[in-house]
Amino acid sequence: MEFDLSDGPYPFVSVSESESCSVILEKCLPRTDDTYAEFFSIEGARPDRLAERAEDDPRREARVLDRTSDGGLVELDVQDSCPAVSLADAGAVPQTARGVDGQGTVVADVPEQTETAAVIEEFLASYPDADLAAKQHRESIVPLFGFQNFAALTESLTDRQREVLETAHEAGYYNWPRGATAADLADRLDISEPTLHKHLRAAEQKLVAAMFACPHEELAADSDS
């Protein structure tokens, strides 16, 4: 399914229009039970533009992770204001979300066991300014939330980070819907929730660095061994 989000109040769309640039959602990861970290690449404008626009909404926090000669990488911590997360909550598998020169789109796959019409209805009810632009059949799906460059990631993780990440995966923390909460994981590992989130955040930041195959110094410096 492809939805048109060009008319909505979405930072990745509005910045792409005002700056005549492209903004692409590269990865989305759970941060806490109601907050997600989204990583947007921006090309053709300063990443600060996206961070500043995102923080117009008090439900979002933003920080620039990387700057290049023509853009950079921005992390947004969001709560309930993300179309990609809403699609995942409805049972779909988000694939891409992007804004290019003011044209916003989000694409998601719907597994066979999920009713497509119900996902579309729920999403359009939550985002009335969105339009269903296209729908087609495909044989397989690859989650936007999946792991990439696994070997590089594994090498960069500490033993503790790997243990916490593996426990979260096995318990279904990254499933949609979740099979375990942060409190469940903390109890299983016999650590506090803040400590759990510290380990997960460090591991996830290294995952993002491995995904982009350019481990930024500020991300690689995190260690909690």
N, CA, C and O of each residue as an XYZ file, in Angstrom:
900
protein
N       0.849     -1.189      0.000
C       0.000      0.000      0.000
C       0.882      1.236      0.000
O       1.909      1.281      0.678
N       0.474      2.236     -0.764
C       1.172      3.518     -0.766
C       0.174      4.622     -0.444
O      -0.874      4.740     -1.079
N       0.520      5.428      0.554
C      -0.334      6.538      0.961
C       0.345      7.858      0.630
O       1.558      8.004      0.785
N      -0.453      8.814      0.172
C       0.015     10.168     -0.094
C      -0.184     10.998      1.164
O      -1.303     11.112      1.665
N       0.900     11.579      1.678
C       0.849     12.406      2.889
C       1.225     13.855      2.605
O       1.632     14.581      3.512
N       1.094     14.271      1.370
C       1.600     15.587      0.971
C       0.905     16.752      1.670
O       1.498     17.819      1.825
N      -0.330     16.563      2.091
C      -1.076     17.676      2.676
C      -1.061     17.698      4.201
O      -1.701     18.557      4.808
N      -0.348     16.775      4.824
C      -0.382     16.678      6.281
C       0.726     17.456      6.971
O       1.664     17.910      6.316
N       0.629     17.613      8.286
C       1.623     18.371      9.054
C       2.791     17.487      9.487
O       3.034     17.314     10.681
N       3.507     16.932      8.522
C       4.585     16.009      8.833
C       5.930     16.681      8.561
O       6.149     17.176      7.455
N       6.836     16.712      9.541
C       8.108     17.421      9.354
C       8.894     16.949      8.138
O       9.481     17.762      7.425
N       8.911     15.626      7.896
C       9.711     15.140      6.770
C       9.134     15.584      5.424
O       9.845     15.609      4.419
N       7.844     15.934      5.407
C       7.228     16.439      4.186
C       7.390     17.962      4.087
O       7.807     18.489      3.055
N       7.055     18.652      5.175
C       7.106     20.115      5.135
C       8.520     20.636      4.922
O       8.710     21.628      4.219
N       9.516     19.983      5.517
C      10.901     20.416      5.313
C      11.342     20.137      3.880
O      12.062     20.937      3.282
N      10.912     19.000      3.330
C      11.284     18.697      1.941
C      10.706     19.738      0.982
O      11.284     20.016     -0.069
N       9.561     20.307      1.356
C       8.958     21.336      0.506
C       9.655     22.683      0.680
O      10.019     23.328     -0.303
N       9.840     23.107      1.929
C      10.421     24.432      2.168
C      11.877     24.512      1.752
O      12.358     25.576      1.363
N      12.594     23.370      1.834
C      14.022     23.368      1.506
C      14.317     22.760      0.134
O      15.474     22.697     -0.281
N      13.268     22.310     -0.573
C      13.451     21.655     -1.880
C      14.477     20.533     -1.775
O      15.467     20.508     -2.507
N      14.229     19.609     -0.856
C      15.174     18.542     -0.580
C      14.436     17.208     -0.451
O      13.226     17.140     -0.668
N      15.161     16.160     -0.100
C      14.550     14.861      0.176
C      14.845     14.452      1.611
O      15.957     14.634      2.107
N      13.831     13.897      2.271
C      13.951     13.422      3.646
C      13.387     12.007      3.683
O      12.230     11.789      3.325
N      14.199     11.045      4.116
C      13.808      9.642      4.045
C      13.958      8.980      5.408
O      14.994      9.115      6.059
N      12.921      8.266      5.837
C      12.976      7.492      7.077
C      13.790      6.231      6.821
O      13.389      5.379      6.028
N      14.936      6.110      7.494
C      15.827      4.980      7.276
C      15.582      3.840      8.252
O      15.758      2.675      7.897
N      15.179      4.159      9.480
C      14.998      3.132     10.499
C      14.090      3.666     11.593
O      14.093      4.860     11.890
N      13.308      2.764     12.195
C      12.447      3.126     13.329
C      12.586      2.040     14.380
O      12.395      0.859     14.092
N      12.921      2.444     15.604
C      13.154      1.486     16.684
C      12.380      1.883     17.930
O      12.267      3.073     18.222
N      11.838      0.910     18.681
C      11.197      1.234     19.959
C      12.215      1.824     20.922
O      13.334      1.323     21.027
N      11.836      2.880     21.623
C      12.701      3.468     22.633
C      12.197      3.111     24.037
O      12.961      2.602     24.857
N      10.919      3.372     24.316
C      10.257      2.930     25.528
C       8.923      2.339     25.097
O       8.698      2.127     23.906
N       8.038      2.071     26.046
C       6.779      1.433     25.695
C       5.872      2.319     24.858
O       4.956      1.804     24.218
N       6.088      3.632     24.835
C       5.234      4.504     24.035
C       6.035      5.518     23.214
O       5.467      6.474     22.686
N       7.337      5.315     23.107
C       8.184      6.231     22.367
C       9.053      5.457     21.376
O       9.525      4.360     21.675
N       9.258      6.040     20.193
C      10.046      5.395     19.155
C      11.130      6.351     18.672
O      10.945      7.568     18.657
N      12.249      5.784     18.283
C      13.338      6.563     17.689
C      13.285      6.370     16.187
O      13.360      5.246     15.692
N      13.154      7.482     15.459
C      13.141      7.445     14.008
C      14.404      8.122     13.498
O      14.810      9.168     14.005
N      15.018      7.517     12.495
C      16.267      8.031     11.943
C      16.017      8.442     10.493
O      15.764      7.606      9.626
N      16.094      9.747     10.255
C      15.834     10.309      8.932
C      17.138     10.793      8.297
O      17.923     11.498      8.932
N      17.358     10.411      7.046
C      18.441     11.010      6.271
C      17.854     12.177      5.484
O      16.711     12.122      5.030
N      18.640     13.221      5.330
C      18.201     14.396      4.584
C      19.275     14.746      3.569
O      20.464     14.767      3.886
N      18.844     15.021      2.348
C      19.772     15.356      1.278
C      19.292     16.621      0.580
O      18.148     16.701      0.133
N      20.174     17.602      0.493
C      19.842     18.853     -0.165
C      19.530     19.988      0.784
O      19.131     21.068      0.349
N      19.710     19.755      2.101
C      19.447     20.808      3.097
C      20.174     20.458      4.389
O      20.578     19.314      4.597
N      20.333     21.455      5.251
C      20.982     21.215      6.538
C      20.075     20.367      7.424
O      18.874     20.630      7.493
N      20.616     19.362      8.100
C      19.796     18.516      8.970
C      19.151     19.293     10.116
O      18.120     18.878     10.647
N      19.751     20.412     10.496
C      19.169     21.233     11.562
C      17.757     21.696     11.209
O      16.929     21.894     12.099
N      17.477     21.870      9.919
C      16.142     22.303      9.496
C      15.086     21.291      9.921
O      14.014     21.659     10.404
N      15.402     20.014      9.736
C      14.458     18.970     10.122
C      14.318     18.889     11.637
O      13.208     18.750     12.150
N      15.425     18.975     12.350
C      15.381     18.908     13.814
C      14.553     20.057     14.384
O      13.748     19.857     15.293
N      14.754     21.253     13.849
C      14.010     22.418     14.340
C      12.519     22.291     14.051
O      11.692     22.609     14.905
N      12.172     21.829     12.857
C      10.759     21.684     12.492
C      10.087     20.599     13.332
O       8.940     20.754     13.751
N      10.795     19.516     13.573
C      10.229     18.414     14.350
C       9.904     18.855     15.767
O       8.889     18.440     16.327
N      10.745     19.686     16.349
C      10.544     20.090     17.737
C       9.486     21.165     17.890
O       9.254     21.639     19.002
N       8.837     21.564     16.802
C       7.653     22.422     16.923
C       6.531     21.680     17.637
O       5.650     22.303     18.230
N       6.562     20.354     17.582
C       5.589     19.507     18.277
C       6.209     19.056     19.594
O       7.251     18.401     19.580
N       5.593     19.389     20.748
C       6.187     19.036     22.049
C       6.287     17.533     22.283
O       6.972     17.099     23.210
N       5.618     16.733     21.460
C       5.712     15.282     21.607
C       6.978     14.719     20.975
O       7.231     13.518     21.073
N       7.768     15.556     20.336
C       8.968     15.091     19.652
C      10.218     15.729     20.251
O      10.198     16.866     20.722
N      11.298     14.966     20.218
C      12.632     15.474     20.511
C      13.523     15.100     19.337
O      13.345     14.047     18.726
N      14.472     15.956     19.026
C      15.301     15.712     17.847
C      16.749     16.051     18.137
O      17.051     16.924     18.951
N      17.642     15.342     17.452
C      19.062     15.681     17.521
C      19.732     15.270     16.220
O      19.382     14.254     15.618
N      20.687     16.061     15.802
C      21.444     15.785     14.586
C      22.560     14.807     14.923
O      23.382     15.078     15.798
N      22.592     13.666     14.229
C      23.622     12.657     14.455
C      24.811     12.823     13.531
O      25.937     12.486     13.895
N      24.566     13.342     12.333
C      25.655     13.442     11.365
C      25.366     14.576     10.389
O      24.214     14.827     10.035
N      26.417     15.252      9.962
C      26.316     16.294      8.949
C      27.244     15.955      7.796
O      28.385     15.541      8.003
N      26.750     16.133      6.590
C      27.568     15.935      5.398
C      27.559     17.233      4.601
O      26.937     18.217      5.001
N      28.250     17.223      3.483
C      28.305     18.436      2.663
C      26.951     18.772      2.061
O      26.715     19.910      1.656
N      26.048     17.775      2.000
C      24.757     18.007      1.352
C      23.575     17.526      2.190
O      22.485     17.318      1.657
N      23.780     17.347      3.497
C      22.665     16.866      4.314
C      23.140     16.287      5.631
O      23.998     16.861      6.303
N      22.566     15.127      6.000
C      22.961     14.504      7.251
C      21.944     13.496      7.732
O      21.099     13.023      6.971
N      22.041     13.175      9.018
C      21.187     12.176      9.657
C      20.624     12.764     10.941
O      21.358     13.347     11.739
N      19.311     12.607     11.138
C      18.622     13.177     12.299
C      17.847     12.079     13.022
O      17.181     11.259     12.390
N      17.939     12.070     14.342
C      17.145     11.159     15.164
C      15.971     11.922     15.758
O      16.160     12.978     16.362
N      14.764     11.399     15.593
C      13.573     11.966     16.213
C      13.003     10.963     17.191
O      12.778      9.806     16.836
N      12.768     11.392     18.418
C      12.057     10.573     19.400
C      10.606     11.024     19.389
O      10.302     12.163     19.742
N       9.712     10.130     18.985
C       8.303     10.478     18.826
C       7.445      9.578     19.697
O       7.865      8.499     20.115
N       6.231     10.047     19.960
C       5.280      9.244     20.733
C       4.207      8.698     19.805
O       4.377      7.618     19.241
N       3.114      9.415     19.636
C       2.008      8.868     18.853
C       1.732      9.694     17.599
O       0.587      9.803     17.160
N       2.787     10.273     17.025
C       2.587     11.167     15.882
C       3.316     10.679     14.640
O       3.768     11.488     13.830
N       3.435      9.360     14.481
C       4.211      8.814     13.385
C       3.363      7.901     12.501
O       2.861      6.889     12.990
N       3.186      8.222     11.219
C       2.404      7.364     10.329
C       2.963      5.957     10.207
O       2.194      4.997     10.155
N       4.287      5.808     10.158
C       4.880      4.479     10.020
C       4.562      3.606     11.220
O       4.214      2.435     11.067
N       4.681      4.176     12.422
C       4.367      3.416     13.631
C       2.879      3.069     13.684
O       2.509      1.971     14.100
N       2.032      4.004     13.263
C       0.591      3.739     13.246
C       0.257      2.581     12.313
O      -0.597      1.755     12.636
N       0.916      2.512     11.166
C       0.688      1.396     10.249
C       1.139      0.080     10.871
O       0.473     -0.943     10.721
N       2.263      0.108     11.565
C       2.740     -1.102     12.227
C       1.766     -1.545     13.311
O       1.490     -2.737     13.452
N       1.248     -0.598     14.071
C       0.282     -0.928     15.113
C      -0.995     -1.524     14.524
O      -1.683     -2.304     15.183
N      -1.307     -1.155     13.285
C      -2.510     -1.661     12.628
C      -2.289     -3.033     12.001
O      -3.230     -3.640     11.490
N      -1.038     -3.530     12.036
C      -0.750     -4.855     11.514
C       0.019     -4.878     10.218
O       0.294     -5.955      9.689
N       0.381     -3.707      9.680
C       1.155     -3.644      8.447
C       2.649     -3.618      8.760
O       3.050     -3.500      9.918
N       3.461     -3.731      7.721
C       4.916     -3.685      7.870
C       5.443     -2.494      7.073
O       5.554     -2.582      5.851
N       5.770     -1.387      7.731
C       6.246     -0.205      7.019
C       7.510     -0.502      6.215
O       8.398     -1.220      6.676
N       7.579      0.055      5.018
C       8.741     -0.129      4.149
C       9.497      1.171      3.932
O      10.715      1.212      4.110
N       8.807      2.219      3.556
C       9.460      3.505      3.342
C       8.527      4.637      3.762
O       7.303      4.513      3.711
N       9.131      5.731      4.174
C       8.410      6.982      4.410
C       9.356      8.081      3.956
O      10.502      8.151      4.400
N       8.870      8.934      3.073
C       9.775      9.949      2.524
C       9.017     11.198      2.115
O       7.820     11.168      1.827
N       9.758     12.299      2.101
C       9.257     13.544      1.539
C      10.254     14.046      0.519
O      11.440     14.176      0.823
N       9.797     14.328     -0.676
C      10.668     14.824     -1.740
C      10.004     16.034     -2.383
O       8.986     15.909     -3.063
N      10.592     17.206     -2.161
C      10.057     18.453     -2.727
C       8.573     18.634     -2.393
O       7.788     19.079     -3.230
N       8.207     18.286     -1.169
C       6.835     18.486     -0.719
C       5.887     17.343     -1.011
O       4.726     17.392     -0.608
N       6.358     16.302     -1.712
C       5.531     15.137     -1.998
C       5.839     14.058     -0.957
O       6.919     13.468     -0.964
N       4.883     13.809     -0.069
C       5.095     12.840      0.996
C       4.426     11.513      0.710
O       3.275     11.476      0.276
N       5.134     10.430      0.948
C       4.568      9.097      0.764
C       5.030      8.174      1.881
O       6.121      8.337      2.428
N       4.190      7.211      2.209
C       4.571      6.133      3.105
C       4.070      4.840      2.480
O       2.919      4.751      2.050
N       4.935      3.849      2.433
C       4.621      2.562      1.816
C       4.716      1.476      2.876
O       5.646      1.466      3.682
N       3.750      0.562      2.873
C       3.748     -0.538      3.846
C       3.210     -1.797      3.195
O       2.368     -1.740      2.299
N       3.709     -2.934      3.657
C       3.187     -4.234      3.231
C       2.212     -4.747      4.274
O       2.346     -4.440      5.458
N       1.231     -5.529      3.839
C       0.269     -6.150      4.735
C       0.417     -7.665      4.621
O       0.194     -8.214      3.542
N       0.786     -8.361      5.705
C       0.910     -9.818      5.651
C      -0.412    -10.471      5.263
O      -1.480     -9.890      5.459
N      -0.336    -11.674      4.715
C      -1.532    -12.357      4.229
C      -2.566    -12.571      5.320
O      -3.767    -12.544      5.051
N      -2.109    -12.783      6.560
C      -3.050    -13.070      7.643
C      -3.756    -11.821      8.159
O      -4.641    -11.920      9.009
N      -3.380    -10.654      7.660
C      -3.988     -9.400      8.099
C      -4.921     -8.871      7.013
O      -4.597     -8.924      5.827
N      -6.061     -8.368      7.421
C      -7.042     -7.860      6.467
C      -6.625     -6.473      5.985
O      -6.573     -5.521      6.763
N      -6.331     -6.377      4.704
C      -5.840     -5.126      4.137
C      -6.840     -3.988      4.296
O      -6.465     -2.871      4.650
N      -8.112     -4.274      4.032
C      -9.126     -3.223      4.107
C      -9.205     -2.632      5.511
O      -9.410     -1.429      5.675
N      -9.043     -3.482      6.519
C      -9.113     -3.004      7.901
C      -7.926     -2.092      8.226
O      -8.081     -1.091      8.925
N      -6.744     -2.440      7.717
C      -5.562     -1.610      7.940
C      -5.751     -0.247      7.284
O      -5.456      0.785      7.886
N      -6.243     -0.249      6.055
C      -6.466      1.013      5.336
C      -7.477      1.877      6.077
O      -7.265      3.078      6.249
N      -8.572      1.271      6.515
C      -9.611      2.022      7.212
C      -9.083      2.626      8.506
O      -9.347      3.791      8.804
N      -8.338      1.840      9.274
C      -7.801      2.337     10.548
C      -6.800      3.461     10.328
O      -6.803      4.448     11.064
N      -5.941      3.319      9.317
C      -4.933      4.345      9.071
C      -5.572      5.647      8.601
O      -5.203      6.722      9.074
N      -6.523      5.564      7.681
C      -7.164      6.776      7.172
C      -8.019      7.448      8.231
O      -8.223      8.661      8.189
N      -8.524      6.664      9.185
C      -9.271      7.262     10.288
C      -8.342      8.070     11.197
O      -8.728      9.110     11.731
N      -7.114      7.577     11.362
C      -6.137      8.278     12.197
C      -5.489      9.455     11.464
O      -5.083     10.436     12.088
N      -5.394      9.347     10.121
C      -4.756     10.384      9.311
C      -5.701     10.772      8.174
O      -5.495     10.366      7.031
N      -6.735     11.556      8.483
C      -7.740     11.907      7.470
C      -7.185     12.724      6.316
O      -7.823     12.804      5.267
N      -6.013     13.335      6.477
C      -5.430     14.101      5.381
C      -4.618     13.219      4.429
O      -4.090     13.704      3.428
N      -4.520     11.917      4.745
C      -3.802     10.986      3.875
C      -4.737     10.433      2.804
O      -5.953     10.396      2.992
N      -4.169     10.006      1.689
C      -4.934      9.387      0.604
C      -4.258      8.086      0.200
O      -3.031      8.020      0.113
N      -5.057      7.049     -0.048
C      -4.520      5.803     -0.572
C      -4.175      6.020     -2.044
O      -5.063      6.211     -2.874
N      -2.876      5.992     -2.362
C      -2.432      6.303     -3.715
C      -2.291      5.063     -4.587
O      -2.491      5.139     -5.799
N      -1.947      3.913     -3.988
C      -1.753      2.694     -4.772
C      -1.834      1.475     -3.863
O      -1.589      1.550     -2.660
N      -2.187      0.352     -4.478
C      -2.230     -0.923     -3.760
C      -1.911     -2.028     -4.756
O      -2.526     -2.111     -5.819
N      -0.943     -2.877     -4.409
C      -0.583     -3.965     -5.305
C      -0.084     -5.167     -4.512
O       0.244     -5.050     -3.332
N      -0.030     -6.333     -5.176
C       0.397     -7.564     -4.522
C       1.889     -7.780     -4.737
O       2.408     -7.514     -5.821
N       2.579     -8.262     -3.706
C       3.977     -8.662     -3.836
C       4.193     -9.940     -3.044
O       3.433    -10.237     -2.121
N       5.227    -10.699     -3.398
C       5.397    -12.049     -2.860
C       6.018    -12.081     -1.473
O       5.708    -12.979     -0.690
N       6.880    -11.134     -1.147
C       7.584    -11.186      0.135
C       7.726     -9.790      0.704
O       7.590     -8.798     -0.013
N       8.003     -9.718      2.018
C       8.153     -8.440      2.688
C       9.443     -8.434      3.497
O       9.889     -9.469      3.991
N      10.025     -7.263      3.622
C      11.223     -7.066      4.436
C      10.967     -5.874      5.339
O      10.795     -4.763      4.838
N      10.934     -6.065      6.664
C      10.574     -4.967      7.560
C      11.556     -3.811      7.535
O      12.770     -3.999      7.448
N      10.998     -2.607      7.613
C      11.825     -1.421      7.814
C      12.567     -1.515      9.136
O      13.626     -0.909      9.301
N      12.008     -2.283     10.094
C      12.567     -2.371     11.430
C      13.584     -3.490     11.565
O      14.043     -3.757     12.675
N      13.959     -4.161     10.462
C      14.842     -5.317     10.547
C      16.297     -4.936     10.756
O      16.661     -3.764     10.657
N      17.141     -5.950     11.049
C      18.562     -5.740     11.243
C      19.278     -5.779      9.899
O      18.902     -6.544      9.011
N      20.307     -4.955      9.751
C      21.139     -4.950      8.562
C      22.592     -4.939      9.003
O      22.904     -4.533     10.122
N      23.496     -5.393      8.106
C      24.929     -5.438      8.410
C      25.173     -6.125      9.753
O      25.841     -5.571     10.626
N      24.621     -7.353      9.917
C      24.625     -8.019     11.221
C      26.040     -8.274     11.732
O      26.307     -8.111     12.922
N      26.944     -8.671     10.843
C      28.291     -8.986     11.294
C      28.965     -7.771     11.917
O      29.572     -7.869     12.983
N      28.857     -6.620     11.247
C      29.468     -5.403     11.781
C      28.827     -5.015     13.105
O      29.510     -4.560     14.022
N      27.534     -5.193     13.202
C      26.829     -4.869     14.441
C      27.302     -5.749     15.576
O      27.602     -5.257     16.664
N      27.373     -7.065     15.331
C      27.762     -8.005     16.371
C      29.139     -7.690     16.923
O      29.366     -7.774     18.130
N      30.063     -7.325     16.036
C      31.419     -7.018     16.472
C      31.465     -5.782     17.354
O      32.338     -5.678     18.216
N      30.554     -4.850     17.161
C      30.606     -3.587     17.896
C      29.925     -3.649     19.258
O      30.160     -2.781     20.099
N      29.082     -4.664     19.495
C      28.326     -4.738     20.744
C      29.174     -5.289     21.886
O      30.002     -6.176     21.682
N      28.960     -4.754     23.094
C      29.547     -5.361     24.281
C      28.738     -6.603     24.647
O      27.634     -6.796     24.138
N      29.281     -7.444     25.525
C      28.563     -8.649     25.941
C      27.224     -8.290     26.572
O      26.219     -8.959     26.331
N      27.213     -7.243     27.371
C      25.981     -6.845     28.056
C      24.948     -6.323     27.058
O      23.768     -6.660     27.151
N      25.385     -5.512     26.116
C      24.465     -5.002     25.106
C      23.872     -6.146     24.296
O      22.676     -6.145     24.003
N      24.706     -7.129     23.928
C      24.216     -8.270     23.156
C      23.197     -9.066     23.967
O      22.167     -9.486     23.440
N      23.491     -9.271     25.255
C      22.569    -10.025     26.107
C      21.211     -9.339     26.203
O      20.173     -9.988     26.066
N      21.216     -8.029     26.437
C      19.964     -7.286     26.564
C      19.198     -7.281     25.244
O      17.980     -7.456     25.228
N      19.911     -7.080     24.143
C      19.264     -7.042     22.836
C      18.675     -8.409     22.477
O      17.557     -8.487     21.968
N      19.414     -9.474     22.739
C      18.918    -10.820     22.438
C      17.707    -11.165     23.301
O      16.753    -11.780     22.827
N      17.753    -10.764     24.570
C      16.618    -11.019     25.466
C      15.384    -10.283     24.967
O      14.283    -10.834     24.966
N      15.571     -9.026     24.538
C      14.445     -8.245     24.026
C      13.860     -8.903     22.781
O      12.641     -8.976     22.624
N      14.728     -9.380     21.903
C      14.260    -10.029     20.671
C      13.508    -11.321     20.983
O      12.415    -11.546     20.463
N      14.088    -12.165     21.825
C      13.472    -13.449     22.141
C      12.144    -13.283     22.879
O      11.243    -14.110     22.737
N      12.027    -12.220     23.662
C      10.796    -11.993     24.418
C       9.700    -11.342     23.576
O       8.567    -11.195     24.033
N      10.039    -10.953     22.349
C       9.043    -10.327     21.485
C       8.901     -8.836     21.685
O       7.873     -8.261     21.327
N       9.926     -8.187     22.257
C       9.850     -6.752     22.513
C       9.749     -5.955     21.225
O       9.153     -4.878     21.203
N      10.339     -6.487     20.132
C      10.325     -5.786     18.850
C       9.216     -6.275     17.923
O       9.153     -5.862     16.765
N       8.347     -7.144     18.416
C       7.226     -7.614     17.610
C       6.113     -6.583     17.576
O       6.088     -5.651     18.379
N       5.193     -6.761     16.635
C       4.017     -5.893     16.522
C       2.760     -6.743     16.582
O       2.487     -7.449     15.611
N       1.965     -6.725     17.667
C       2.204     -5.956     18.888
C       3.310     -6.597     19.732
O       3.707     -7.737     19.490
N       3.787     -5.868     20.701
C       4.888     -6.345     21.523
C       4.486     -7.562     22.355
O       3.365     -7.660     22.854
N       5.454     -8.497     22.488
C       5.220     -9.658     23.335
C       5.701     -9.451     24.752
O       5.432    -10.279     25.622
N       6.413     -8.355     25.004
C       6.923     -8.053     26.347
C       7.147     -6.561     26.465
O       7.491     -5.903     25.483
N       6.956     -6.029     27.643
C       7.192     -4.611     27.902
C       8.612     -4.410     28.431
O       9.319     -5.374     28.724
N       9.014     -3.157     28.546
C      10.322     -2.857     29.119
C      10.405     -3.349     30.560
O      11.453     -3.822     30.999
N       9.302     -3.237     31.293
C       9.287     -3.723     32.679
C       9.504     -5.232     32.728
O      10.205     -5.735     33.605
N       8.896     -5.958     31.776
C       9.092     -7.408     31.712
C      10.556     -7.748     31.480
O      11.104     -8.640     32.128
N      11.179     -7.041     30.562
C      12.586     -7.309     30.256
C      13.480     -6.991     31.454
O      14.406     -7.740     31.766
N      13.192     -5.876     32.117
C      14.000     -5.490     33.275
C      13.913     -6.544     34.370
O      14.918     -6.880     34.996
N      12.707     -7.067     34.602
C      12.537     -8.123     35.608
C      13.298     -9.379     35.212
O      13.935    -10.018     36.050
N      13.229     -9.733     33.927
C      13.890    -10.956     33.464
C      15.406    -10.851     33.608
O      16.078    -11.835     33.916
N      15.938     -9.645     33.383
C      17.388     -9.432     33.455
C      17.855     -8.996     34.838
O      19.053     -8.856     35.085
N      16.884     -8.779     35.747
C      17.179     -8.341     37.118
C      17.941     -7.019     37.126
O      18.939     -6.861     37.829
N      17.444     -6.067     36.322
C      18.009     -4.724     36.293
C      16.855     -3.727     36.323
O      15.699     -4.108     36.143
N      17.162     -2.461     36.548
C      16.126     -1.438     36.566
C      15.745     -1.064     35.136
O      16.502     -1.318     34.199
N      14.561     -0.456     34.972
C      14.144     -0.034     33.634
C      15.085      1.011     33.038
O      15.422      0.917     31.858
N      15.528      2.021     33.830
C      16.477      2.984     33.241
C      17.750      2.312     32.733
O      18.281      2.687     31.688
N      18.240      1.314     33.479
C      19.439      0.590     33.043
C      19.160     -0.189     31.765
O      19.989     -0.224     30.856
N      17.982     -0.816     31.702
C      17.592     -1.545     30.497
C      17.598     -0.620     29.289
O      18.175     -0.951     28.253
N      16.954      0.544     29.419
C      16.875      1.475     28.296
C      18.251      2.010     27.917
O      18.508      2.285     26.745
N      19.136      2.159     28.896
C      20.507      2.600     28.601
C      21.208      1.582     27.705
O      21.833      1.951     26.711
N      21.103      0.286     28.062
C      21.745     -0.762     27.269
C      21.122     -0.859     25.882
O      21.834     -0.959     24.883
N      19.782     -0.831     25.822
C      19.106     -0.932     24.531
C      19.467      0.249     23.635
O      19.728      0.080     22.444
N      19.477      1.443     24.217
C      19.779      2.635     23.416
C      21.185      2.554     22.838
O      21.399      2.870     21.668
N      22.153      2.126     23.666
C      23.525      2.014     23.187
C      23.628      0.988     22.061
O      24.307      1.221     21.061
N      22.945     -0.156     22.229
C      22.980     -1.198     21.204
C      22.307     -0.722     19.921
O      22.801     -0.978     18.823
N      21.179     -0.031     20.063
C      20.446      0.442     18.889
C      21.240      1.503     18.133
O      21.207      1.542     16.903
N      21.950      2.360     18.857
C      22.769      3.369     18.196
C      23.883      2.710     17.387
O      24.214      3.168     16.293
N      24.457      1.639     17.921
C      25.485      0.918     17.183
C      24.885      0.220     15.962
O      25.529      0.116     14.918
N      23.645     -0.258     16.105
C      22.954     -0.869     14.973
C      22.806      0.147     13.845
O      23.041     -0.172     12.679
N      22.416      1.362     14.196
C      22.233      2.398     13.183
C      23.569      2.738     12.527
O      23.632      2.914     11.310
N      24.639      2.833     13.320
C      25.954      3.118     12.757
C      26.368      2.022     11.785
O      26.917      2.307     10.721
N      26.103      0.753     12.154
C      26.445     -0.361     11.263
C      25.596     -0.331     10.008
O      26.080     -0.640      8.919
N      24.326      0.040     10.155
C      23.421      0.084      9.011
C      23.923      1.055      7.956
O      23.834      0.775      6.761
N      24.455      2.199      8.391
C      24.931      3.201      7.453
C      26.387      2.968      7.053
O      26.940      3.705      6.236
N      27.001      1.937      7.636
C      28.381      1.572      7.290
C      29.343      2.733      7.471
O      30.342      2.856      6.763
N      29.013      3.588      8.446
C      29.915      4.697      8.761
C      29.771      4.985     10.240
O      29.094      5.942     10.616
N      30.394      4.178     11.091
C      30.217      4.294     12.531
C      30.695      5.626     13.067
O      31.896      5.832     13.244
N      29.761      6.538     13.330
C      30.092      7.878     13.815
C      30.756      7.789     15.187
O      30.391      6.955     16.015
N      31.717      8.644     15.407
C      32.492      8.594     16.631
C      31.624      8.718     17.869
O      31.869      8.047     18.871
N      30.593      9.586     17.806
C      29.769      9.816     18.979
C      28.913      8.602     19.318
O      28.530      8.405     20.471
N      28.610      7.775     18.289
C      27.810      6.577     18.539
C      28.700      5.452     19.036
O      28.341      4.731     19.967
N      29.851      5.306     18.417
C      30.748      4.202     18.782
C      31.325      4.382     20.178
O      31.787      3.416     20.785
N      31.303      5.600     20.691
C      31.896      5.860     21.993
C      31.073      5.298     23.146
O      31.598      5.111     24.243
N      29.789      5.026     22.913
C      28.931      4.517     23.980
C      29.382      3.123     24.382
O      29.560      2.260     23.522
N      29.566      2.892     25.656
C      29.937      1.567     26.162
C      29.384      1.428     27.572
O      29.445      2.365     28.368
N      28.841      0.248     27.875
C      28.289      0.033     29.218
C      28.714     -1.328     29.735
O      27.951     -1.979     30.449
N      29.894     -1.766     29.397
C      30.371     -3.068     29.839
C      30.607     -3.073     31.334
O      31.013     -4.092     31.892
